[in-house]
Amino acid sequence: MSDFMLPDIGEGIVECELVKWLVNEGDLIEEDQPVAEVMTDKALVEIPAPYKGRITQLYYREGETAKVHSPLFALVAEGEQAGVGEETETSASETADVSDEMPTDVVTGTETPSATEERRGEVVANSGDEESEDFILPDIGEGIVECEVVEWRVSEGDEIEEDQPVIDVMTDKALVEITAPKAGRVTRRYYGKGDSARVHSPLFAFIPREREATGASEDSVVSVKTPGTRPAVSQRRQRIPASPAVRRLVREHGLVLADIAGTGKDGRVLKADVLEHLEKSPATARGAAQPAAGKEARPIVEREREARIEPIKGMQAVMARHMTHAASTIPHFIYGDEVDVTELLALRERLKVDAEALGTRLTLMPFIMKAMALAVQEYPILNSRINDDVTEIHYLPHCNIGMAVDSQAGLIVPNVKHVERLTLLEVAGEVARLTEAAREGRVGQADLKEGTISISNIGALGGTYAAPIINAPEVAIVALGRVQRLPRFDERGQVTERAIMTVSWAGDHRIIDGGTIARFCNRWKGYLESPQSMLLQMG
């Protein structure tokens, strides 16, 4: 029997109202069958069953408040039902014969599932310890059913504190840190690094500290120590603060994080600390461990002509599916133009010092986003979306502008919310925050949702023109080329040097025609070429 823990059902939500039970105690249920309806601050949510089995207990009555990460109901897996609660009169010799044939749970007498079943998320007697309980992988994003195990932060036998990071997992959208629900000792990790873990299935098993303390006092009366027995409490590991990018750099050079002196806040190890450590220990860098053969890639032909195969997974796999669907289902209309940003660059230079004095780095992106939000007010169809049946256009009330970022986890598109309401400084602050979070692999789910129109800055990598693919369900995207110093004729026919940025638009041709995107682009371009004109439109 295992408790089903109420998973995360929305960012920041810690409790919900149990509106209706869809099953009764004793009912047989199928995997993914709806079990309960709960009401959060935002919506009515249906909770499905994690696997096939029998409901043995409902922990709340309708109308009561249930806590996230607390037991919602108890469930016996299908393979565990036989023999539960039955009295047995098997002799000691018969018991020995049975135990020779199959592993048996010492409490219930039920057959223990195999290791393969554990990998599929079936409930097991955790490491043979009746005091352990499973931590069920919660919902970590809308529609996400599985994730990749990136890094375990703890080992089996380690002591953990409440809210201590236990594991990093990669979802379709971001790197997510899973924390401990309470203090205790880890007894089992159900997945290895690189495995796919399913939502609503056991991720690891642990003994809560209060339960372990009770068990220890009982053991002190009749305990017998045998060779190889794991100590009840292992030495607590001190978590060293460092970003995923820094941890990866440490692994690549075969270093130990604990050996590097951190100069950041609370001893945080920074990239500069790792590089300085490498300079002091060049032999370590030269002797860095090489990747194990076959782990990331494997040869498919003879050794003298090796090819490398890497699985498409994580963010890269999600982007591949998303872009394939967008390119094959949305008729793209491509429109190109160039923008004279000479005046805009001059204005930025004048404002940059003041912005830096306020702690904000001012780039061109905030101006580009602000001009786009203003142009959208006149051409709202660029800030809309189409319903699935292609029978309705939904004009969105806010302009949430996404920016494609080449992060360590792959291409992601976080967005700045409500650009039409923000000042240039506020937009600049959000751009800096999202860029840093993307590079660290720590973009939150909220920052990836509800985008309305996107920007891809290929110019940062030296590109000039592109044919961008729309980030569905949005209906438009623009690719910015690099700024070039080029000769142009002025109003008197004289050749002058101007700063020119090329732009490449893609629009959903089902609702955006060439004339609309050209007029919209001209309005947006006008704000950028004469940036002072934006002042007349800002609230």
Rosetta blueprint (number, residue, H / E / L):
1 M L
2 S E
3 D E
4 F E
5 M E
6 L L
7 P L
8 D L
9 I L
10 G L
11 E L
12 G L
13 I L
14 V L
15 E E
16 C E
17 E E
18 L E
19 V E
20 K E
21 W E
22 L L
23 V L
24 N L
25 E L
26 G L
27 D L
28 L E
29 I E
30 E L
31 E L
32 D L
33 Q L
34 P E
35 V E
36 A E
37 E E
38 V E
39 M E
40 T L
41 D L
42 K L
43 A L
44 L E
45 V E
46 E E
47 I E
48 P E
49 A L
50 P L
51 Y L
52 K L
53 G E
54 R E
55 I E
56 T E
57 Q E
58 L E
59 Y L
60 Y L
61 R L
62 E L
63 G L
64 E L
65 T E
66 A E
67 K E
68 V L
69 H L
70 S L
71 P E
72 L E
73 F E
74 A E
75 L E
76 V E
77 A E
78 E H
79 G H
80 E H
81 Q L
82 A L
83 G L
84 V L
85 G L
86 E L
87 E L
88 T L
89 E L
90 T L
91 S L
92 A H
93 S H
94 E H
95 T H
96 A H
97 D H
98 V H
99 S H
100 D H
101 E H
102 M L
103 P L
104 T E
105 D L
106 V L
107 V L
108 T L
109 G L
110 T L
111 E E
112 T L
113 P L
114 S L
115 A H
116 T H
117 E H
118 E H
119 R H
120 R L
121 G L
122 E L
123 V L
124 V L
125 A L
126 N H
127 S H
128 G H
129 D L
130 E L
131 E L
132 S L
133 E E
134 D E
135 F E
136 I E
137 L L
138 P L
139 D L
140 I L
141 G L
142 E L
143 G L
144 I L
145 V L
146 E E
147 C E
148 E E
149 V E
150 V E
151 E E
152 W E
153 R L
154 V L
155 S L
156 E L
157 G L
158 D L
159 E E
160 I E
161 E L
162 E L
163 D L
164 Q L
165 P E
166 V E
167 I E
168 D E
169 V E
170 M E
171 T L
172 D L
173 K L
174 A L
175 L E
176 V E
177 E E
178 I E
179 T E
180 A L
181 P L
182 K L
183 A L
184 G E
185 R E
186 V E
187 T E
188 R E
189 R E
190 Y L
191 Y L
192 G L
193 K L
194 G L
195 D L
196 S E
197 A E
198 R E
199 V L
200 H L
201 S L
202 P E
203 L E
204 F E
205 A E
206 F E
207 I E
208 P E
209 R H
210 E H
211 R H
212 E H
213 A H
214 T H
215 G H
216 A H
217 S H
218 E H
219 D H
220 S H
221 V H
222 V H
223 S L
224 V L
225 K L
226 T L
227 P L
228 G L
229 T L
230 R L
231 P L
232 A L
233 V L
234 S L
235 Q L
236 R L
237 R L
238 Q L
239 R L
240 I L
241 P L
242 A E
243 S L
244 P H
245 A H
246 V H
247 R H
248 R H
249 L H
250 V H
251 R H
252 E H
253 H L
254 G L
255 L L
256 V L
257 L H
258 A H
259 D H
260 I L
261 A L
262 G L
263 T L
264 G L
265 K H
266 D H
267 G H
268 R L
269 V E
270 L L
271 K H
272 A H
273 D H
274 V H
275 L H
276 E H
277 H H
278 L H
279 E H
280 K H
281 S L
282 P H
283 A H
284 T H
285 A H
286 R H
287 G L
288 A L
289 A L
290 Q L
291 P L
292 A L
293 A L
294 G L
295 K L
296 E L
297 A L
298 R L
299 P L
300 I L
301 V L
302 E L
303 R H
304 E H
305 R H
306 E L
307 A L
308 R L
309 I L
310 E L
311 P L
312 I L
313 K L
314 G H
315 M H
316 Q H
317 A H
318 V H
319 M H
320 A H
321 R H
322 H H
323 M H
324 T H
325 H H
326 A H
327 A H
328 S H
329 T H
330 I L
331 P L
332 H E
333 F E
334 I E
335 Y E
336 G E
337 D E
338 E E
339 V E
340 D E
341 V L
342 T H
343 E H
344 L H
345 L H
346 A H
347 L H
348 R H
349 E H
350 R H
351 L H
352 K H
353 V H
354 D H
355 A H
356 E H
357 A H
358 L L
359 G L
360 T L
361 R L
362 L L
363 T L
364 L H
365 M H
366 P H
367 F H
368 I H
369 M H
370 K H
371 A H
372 M H
373 A H
374 L H
375 A H
376 V H
377 Q H
378 E H
379 Y L
380 P H
381 I H
382 L H
383 N H
384 S E
385 R E
386 I E
387 N L
388 D L
389 D L
390 V L
391 T L
392 E L
393 I E
394 H E
395 Y E
396 L L
397 P L
398 H L
399 C L
400 N L
401 I E
402 G E
403 M E
404 A L
405 V E
406 D E
407 S E
408 Q L
409 A L
410 G E
411 L E
412 I E
413 V L
414 P L
415 N E
416 V E
417 K L
418 H L
419 V L
420 E L
421 R L
422 L L
423 T L
424 L H
425 L H
426 E H
427 V H
428 A H
429 G H
430 E H
431 V H
432 A H
433 R H
434 L H
435 T H
436 E H
437 A H
438 A H
439 R H
440 E H
441 G L
442 R L
443 V L
444 G L
445 Q H
446 A H
447 D H
448 L H
449 K L
450 E L
451 G L
452 T L
453 I E
454 S E
455 I E
456 S E
457 N L
458 I H
459 G H
460 A H
461 L H
462 G L
463 G L
464 T L
465 Y L
466 A L
467 A L
468 P L
469 I L
470 I L
471 N L
472 A L
473 P L
474 E L
475 V L
476 A E
477 I E
478 V E
479 A E
480 L E
481 G E
482 R E
483 V E
484 Q E
485 R E
486 L E
487 P E
488 R E
489 F E
490 D L
491 E L
492 R L
493 G L
494 Q L
495 V E
496 T E
497 E E
498 R E
499 A E
500 I E
501 M E
502 T E
503 V E
504 S E
505 W E
506 A E
507 G E
508 D E
509 H L
510 R L
511 I L
512 I L
513 D L
514 G H
515 G H
516 T H
517 I H
518 A H
519 R H
520 F H
521 C H
522 N H
523 R H
524 W H
525 K H
526 G H
527 Y H
528 L H
529 E H
530 S L
531 P H
532 Q H
533 S H
534 M H
535 L H
536 L H
537 Q L
538 M L
539 G L
